[in-house]
Amino acid sequence: MSKHFTLVILLVSLFTVSCNSRIKHLFGKKTPRERYEQKMDELDLDETPEGREWKAVSMRSLAEPVSMTVPFNIRGQFPVGKPRALGFEFRAKRGEKIDFQLTKDTPALVIYADVFVAGGGEPLVSAEVDSSRFSFEAEETETYILRLQPQLQQAGFYRLSVSSGPSLGFPVGHRSARVGSFWGDDRDGGRRKHEGIDIFAPKRAPAVAAADGYVTSVGDGGLGGKTVWLRPEGKNYSLYYAHLDEQLVHVGQYVKKGEVLGLVGNTGNARTTPPHLHFGIYSYGGATDPLPFVNPNTRTAAAPDARPIPAAVRLTKSQKTEQGALVHANTLLVPLALSAQGYLAELPDGKIISAAFGAVRTLSQSTGVPVAGKNKTATRRS
């Protein structure tokens, strides 16, 4: 090996170790926010007091997010005056698809939306809203954080709706199909637990592919009776269809979502029960609860209250923050968003709390934020 070649390898190794965070910038696509931060850097905006505060509130929104329960629906504002960011912390179950609808009521407003695993590094999803819909599939049951932040020197109104639904299609194609036995239910007098869900439907109702993928096994025998295994395309888990009356596919066959794999029955150890499909999901770690993957009941939140967002409110009685700190009555708050129940509001120290409508007194209806179609706020864009 030549000395020059050895030197090149050494330099590449050092670059990889010391600059790993830059690798994706060289070989991967930057997020909308990263492209904006690069422009800030090129214009030296990140070294201004406002630029440093913009970065500081961005990090704070991830370190001190507001706890929300999916689904939730808010109307929000980023008021004039100083850089702000909001972090929303929520739980999602493995297999759930979390959908976000984020729209602007102030046309010139540019908002960056990023979703992270709590305590994680790179965002799972990044969007710049003009594109109002984005989503992600929860690969693990985790706590996640959605961060919203506008560009420097921008203010305006927006609406955010977060809902949850299944990431896969429902595996039985019959209008009367229903889930009647759930993950973890006792089996064999408590000697084992149910590793799936049972979907009851008329005999020979269609059992359908919940995703595009390949049939990896077609079997007959044992507890499951007549079975089909399907590997969804691009996923690290397999779908298990059991107790079929008949299989209509073969090993190696590629199927599209909704195509019939077999017919619902009661073969195997289900021969004394009403016809149903036992549906399971298995990965290298074993079985996982399939209900979040296929639950057809999408959860949506009530619309936020229609009242205007005031410039300021005062607490009428003392309350504690999520971290347990006491906020005294008469404390001045800046509302940043409202839901059907109350405000998300900023304390004088920059922390965010939830306050019910009945726990505050409105001081003003004027926000200093441009109304939709009448943007009067100075905008610094590059």
Buried (B, 14 or more C-beta within 10 A) or exposed (E): EEEEEEEEEEEEEEEEEEEEEEEEEEEEEEBBBBBBBBBBEEEEBBEEEEBEBBBEBBEBBBEBBBEBEBBBBBBBBBBBEEBBBBBBBBBBBBBBBBBBBBBBBBEBBBBBBBBBBBEBEEBBBBBBBEEBEBBBBBBEBBBBBBBBBBBBBBBBBBBBBBBBBBBBBBBBBBEEBEBBBEBEEEBEEEEEEBBBBBBBBEEBBBBBBBBBBBBBEBBEEEEBBBBBBBBBEEBEBBBBBBBBBEBBBEEEBEBEBBBBBBBBBBBBBBEEEEBBBBBBBBEEEEBBBBBBBBBEEEEBBEEBBEEBBBBBBBBEEEBEBBEEEEBEEEBEBBBBBBBBBBBBBBBEEBBBBBBEBEBBEBEEEEBEBBEEEEBEBEBEEE
